[in-house]
Amino acid sequence: MSEQKVDVAIIGGGIAGLIAANRLAQRGLSSVVLEQGADEQYPCNTRYTGGTFHLCLHNIMTEERALSAEIVALTGGFVEQKLADMLALDGRRSVRWLQDEGIRFMKASGADVHNWVLAPPSRNHPGLDWKGRAGDVLLRRLEANLVPRGGSVVRKTRARALLVDQGRCTGVIADQDGREVHYQSRATIIADGGFQGNPYLVRQYVCHHPERMKQRGAGTGRGDGLQMALAAGAKLVGMETFFGHVMSRDSMTNDKLWPYPYGDALATAGIVVGPAGERFTDEGRGGVYLANHIAKLEDPFSAAIVFDHAIWEGPGRKGFIPANPHLPEVGGTLLRAASLAELATLMQVPAAALAATVRAYNEAIGSSKLASLSPLRTATRYTPLPVAQPPFYALPVCPGITNTMGGIAINEHAQVLREDGSAIPGMYAAGCAAGGLTGGPEIGYVGGLAIAAVTALRAAEHIA
């Protein structure tokens, strides 16, 4: 066992960890970033990101009061006002700070959400392609900036316990390439991401069948920091939800089908049915909401998106790496039939039930009575289209999980909180390790990269 002293120990070498380390160095404090990965370009969700900095799918530079109100509304009040204000206020500042660090952004499309996207962007084709792009470039630049400032990223180092003395966090115990190292520090920042890569925790908090969820990220977020914080008396919040998309079921075995394309645009225009051929959730709430509800089915593999030719040629061709034509081109199963009865046979669902589901849905659209459906169908964010023009299609799906939304409760300084709301001295959480910033009962997605950048800056500056 060896001991080292440092001003701040940071668990995790993703975007949050490296932003915090650089900001601490700018303020004259030493830090060490403990990264479990061994490779020079160690895998993590930041490496795989598409690179969009947004808040609630809005331009991150939008006026802060409007953004703050949208964060609270989108999450149904789940995000506390002071935390919403934190994100809205510092979102734009985090982008400007990154620009000062040499990070380049671009406007990737005409959509409001794509005003600030990391450059160079991900390639516009199916499958995973991250080297030399977006998040990979960001991490390499931030590490290159950190080294001459006196900081370091120590690889092959997995934190396994927090040092706590009289209620204050005083460091980290880590396994470093086969030996135990104690890092004594005045503060510790937990920035090791969510717990999507830990089947036990996913089963405990999110769904009963984590093995039937497709990992859309690196799968390296094991919830280590979360469990260490919990053992030290921290409060957890919002653990039931995750950020992800509706994926082709074939993505479980076909690497060309993840992280793109996904089926969100088809699902929000048509309908999603379960094994009985009946709708079970509100498709108008968006792909993240749908992925969560599919995950909670008794069998997450039992869901399918049902749509017609007009949807396939319309919404199916829109969005980033759309399902049409990419999904079938790379081997994704797409069931096609001249009639709903034939489609039901291919889907192995009751034909009468599927026909009744589609008929009720189409009639509700025609009579503007979507609220009469059970479950109801909202139309404020996505326009529902009838399933009426043959041929008819079904896309067998599964939930794709990128990262969990829940995590360690924090305040507006990114300090970790106890159950009674008091802050644990010396303990901070940033990025996806922190909870209470997105999700909630409405499963409202606020934006992962922006949250990571803001909380990392807040943690570093409060420590300083």
SULLIN-V54997 format. One record per helix or strand of 3 or more residues. SS is the DSSP state (alpha for helix, beta for strand). FROM is the first residue (numbers start at 1). TO is the last residue. If there is no record, write none. Layout:
ss;from;to
SS;FROM;TO
SS;FROM;TO
//
This chain:
ss;from;to
beta;2;11
alpha;15;26
beta;31;34
alpha;45;48
alpha;64;74
alpha;81;100
alpha;112;114
alpha;134;148
beta;152;154
beta;157;165
beta;168;176
beta;179;190
alpha;199;205
alpha;210;212
beta;213;215
alpha;224;231
beta;242;248
alpha;249;252
alpha;255;257
alpha;264;269
beta;271;273
alpha;283;285
alpha;287;295
alpha;300;302
beta;304;308
alpha;309;313
alpha;315;317
alpha;323;329
beta;335;337
alpha;340;347
alpha;351;366
alpha;370;372
beta;392;404
beta;415;418
beta;423;429
alpha;431;433
alpha;448;463
//
